[in-house]
């Protein structure tokens, strides 16, 4: 069982590395075709999916729906994802807001992802859109946002990364539980 665990862990490392190479080298992050402008309530086709920007949502750090342990608030754009006219996911890329004691406000973009058979599709606000949303939030004008710019990346092979990690953990656990305890008679 220990040998099997070792083989599983090494297979996991191999899959993890292959998945990492696929998700980093097969995606040209400088390609402008990944930049998508979404007009409110108008479907935009991108790589076989329709993306529809439907709303802007603000969540205070005091709200029950706030899922982060850091930051002072979240502002996100709600995007419906459709395939062949059927809704397959709701994504909410956005940004965390950080308020400083001096009154300055800074932000950090947050990715949202959709899991698919061939890999994950991630959506993130571009840097200019993040600044625009932050300004709209500060001015209380989020209802006036009628278009957003997002970056959409399909990451083929991302499942290999997760599968690899699972195999590394399972293999390590199997090797650990099948090992003889230190100081046992088997070592003599």
Secondary structure as GFF3:
##gff-version 3
##sequence-region A 1 188
A	DSSP	alpha_helix	2	25	.	.	.	ID=ss1
A	DSSP	three_ten_helix	32	34	.	.	.	ID=ss2
A	DSSP	beta_strand	35	39	.	.	.	ID=ss3
A	DSSP	beta_strand	44	46	.	.	.	ID=ss4
A	DSSP	beta_strand	49	60	.	.	.	ID=ss5
A	DSSP	beta_strand	73	83	.	.	.	ID=ss6
A	DSSP	beta_strand	86	91	.	.	.	ID=ss7
A	DSSP	beta_strand	94	99	.	.	.	ID=ss8
A	DSSP	beta_strand	105	110	.	.	.	ID=ss9
A	DSSP	beta_strand	112	116	.	.	.	ID=ss10
A	DSSP	beta_strand	119	125	.	.	.	ID=ss11
A	DSSP	alpha_helix	127	139	.	.	.	ID=ss12
A	DSSP	three_ten_helix	142	144	.	.	.	ID=ss13
A	DSSP	beta_strand	147	156	.	.	.	ID=ss14
A	DSSP	alpha_helix	158	177	.	.	.	ID=ss15
A	DSSP	three_ten_helix	185	187	.	.	.	ID=ss16
###
